[in-house]
């Protein structure tokens, strides 16, 4: 039986992927050629370059479709690619998702396709899709995970600050905030955080375009596991709520109402087997506080991307928008400091 991922010591170039890809996938799709396949560039990613390779002989069957991810410029500075692959293997092993990593090459991976369409900001508020997302995230958070380390939110905030140390941005106040967040605020928000309950394997990037909805099968899949790591479960939920804003023309005034949050949380905690959890305004307020951390994380991420990314995206404007959201929420996060 084939062991995946297959490791290939080659690099793909964005310019020549349409010709280079076939020798790379020969071990898993030996009969695929330019004559019987269709290569599609997916443009939703803000970090990497992603392609889909479809078999044109079976247009109604996409089960063998491949996704090719070529890593963005210098993203290894803040993304642990082996951790991403391990996370995808773990979600496959526990039956939460079905996308195996099939091939690992020097500057990317090839993995199985999640059939369906990326959600929109309207989709993620529909009752049936809300239930599917809350259920799937609860299943994700229930995956056994024994790695003991700091919560990812602290690791990634400090990594971004380190990468921005020599930039022209004045981050002195944010550096001070991060110290206070780690030493005082997080221990107050979740006292004595428990591994497997409060601290779980989190996706950490559950924006609407990373949620794939298959209307025919009524299944939800998540994609893009490059930030998946041990973190606060409530951060993952808060980050998803923040991302109701959408990707294109993001509108961060869109955020689930208290009633919407409570309905979402009822489904989530029931699936996690935590029926004793009290779902009230206090819990929603706690999630609001974590949403401030989500805005801070992605604001700093965008500043890093502005320095290193070769993709055509206005990262500076996006960073300012996210950091403005953080500043607006800061008083909620720091309310007892």
VENBELQUI-V68838 format. One record per residue. N is the residue number from 1. D_LAST is the distance of its C-alpha to the last C-alpha in Angstrom with 2 decimals. Layout:
N&D_LAST  N&D_LAST
//
This chain:
1&57.00  2&55.08  3&51.84  4&49.06  5&47.65  6&50.68  7&49.70  8&51.59  9&51.55  10&51.82  11&49.70  12&49.92  13&49.92  14&48.68  15&51.91  16&54.26  17&52.51  18&55.25  19&57.85  20&55.96  21&54.41  22&57.67  23&58.44  24&54.88  25&55.13  26&58.72  27&57.84  28&56.23  29&58.03  30&61.36  31&63.12  32&60.54  33&61.81  34&61.14  35&63.95  36&62.40  37&58.67  38&56.35  39&53.37  40&50.58  41&47.65  42&44.39  43&42.24  44&38.98  45&37.34  46&35.01  47&35.15  48&38.61  49&42.16  50&43.33  51&46.87  52&48.62  53&52.15  54&54.23  55&57.71  56&59.85  57&62.50  58&60.24  59&58.40  60&57.63  61&56.32  62&53.19  63&52.66  64&53.68  65&51.69  66&49.73  67&46.46  68&46.40  69&43.09  70&43.39  71&40.16  72&38.65  73&38.99  74&36.91  75&34.74  76&35.30  77&32.73  78&29.91  79&31.79  80&33.29  81&36.55  82&37.81  83&34.71  84&35.44  85&39.02  86&38.06  87&35.75  88&38.61  89&40.99  90&38.73  91&38.40  92&42.19  93&42.89  94&41.03  95&42.61  96&39.48  97&40.81  98&44.29  99&43.78  100&44.97  101&44.71  102&48.41  103&48.60  104&46.29  105&47.50  106&46.27  107&44.12  108&43.51  109&44.29  110&46.63  111&45.68  112&46.94  113&46.46  114&44.43  115&46.80  116&45.43  117&43.56  118&40.00  119&38.04  120&37.21  121&34.25  122&36.68  123&37.75  124&34.38  125&34.17  126&37.67  127&37.82  128&40.00  129&38.03  130&34.66  131&36.19  132&37.51  133&34.25  134&32.16  135&34.95  136&35.25  137&31.58  138&31.61  139&34.72  140&33.13  141&30.11  142&32.66  143&34.42  144&34.39  145&32.39  146&32.24  147&30.83  148&28.00  149&25.58  150&22.00  151&20.95  152&22.55  153&19.55  154&18.37  155&22.02  156&22.82  157&19.86  158&20.80  159&24.44  160&24.12  161&22.35  162&25.16  163&27.77  164&26.41  165&26.20  166&29.50  167&29.04  168&29.00  169&25.63  170&22.83  171&20.06  172&18.26  173&15.04  174&15.26  175&16.02  176&12.90  177&10.90  178&13.11  179&12.51  180&8.76  181&9.92  182&12.66  183&11.37  184&8.18  185&7.88  186&11.65  187&12.33  188&10.16  189&11.85  190&15.22  191&15.57  192&18.86  193&19.83  194&23.63  195&26.06  196&28.26  197&26.03  198&22.45  199&23.42  200&26.67  201&28.85  202&27.32  203&29.11  204&26.02  205&28.10  206&29.34  207&30.21  208&33.14  209&35.75  210&34.93  211&36.01  212&39.81  213&41.50  214&45.12  215&46.57  216&49.79  217&48.37  218&45.19  219&43.20  220&39.86  221&39.26  222&36.30  223&37.05  224&35.43  225&33.85  226&32.95  227&29.19  228&29.84  229&28.05  230&25.99  231&22.73  232&20.67  233&23.12  234&20.60  235&19.96  236&23.73  237&23.94  238&21.19  239&22.86  240&26.15  241&24.97  242&23.68  243&27.11  244&28.93  245&28.91  246&31.92  247&32.98  248&35.57  249&34.25  250&30.88  251&29.39  252&25.68  253&25.94  254&27.79  255&25.55  256&26.74  257&26.50  258&25.00  259&28.60  260&29.32  261&26.28  262&27.29  263&30.89  264&29.90  265&27.72  266&30.54  267&32.90  268&30.57  269&29.70  270&33.36  271&34.61  272&32.17  273&33.55  274&30.26  275&31.61  276&29.48  277&26.33  278&25.20  279&25.05  280&23.32  281&20.85  282&17.93  283&19.22  284&19.73  285&16.18  286&15.12  287&17.75  288&16.46  289&13.17  290&15.54  291&17.61  292&15.10  293&15.62  294&19.32  295&19.46  296&17.86  297&20.34  298&23.33  299&22.56  300&22.70  301&25.68  302&27.51  303&27.09  304&28.62  305&31.36  306&32.12  307&33.08  308&35.14  309&36.34  310&39.92  311&39.47  312&40.02  313&36.64  314&34.44  315&31.41  316&29.93  317&29.96  318&28.54  319&25.70  320&24.89  321&24.97  322&22.58  323&20.09  324&20.32  325&19.49  326&16.37  327&15.32  328&16.14  329&14.06  330&11.00  331&9.40  332&10.21  333&8.82  334&5.31  335&5.76  336&3.80  337&0.00
//
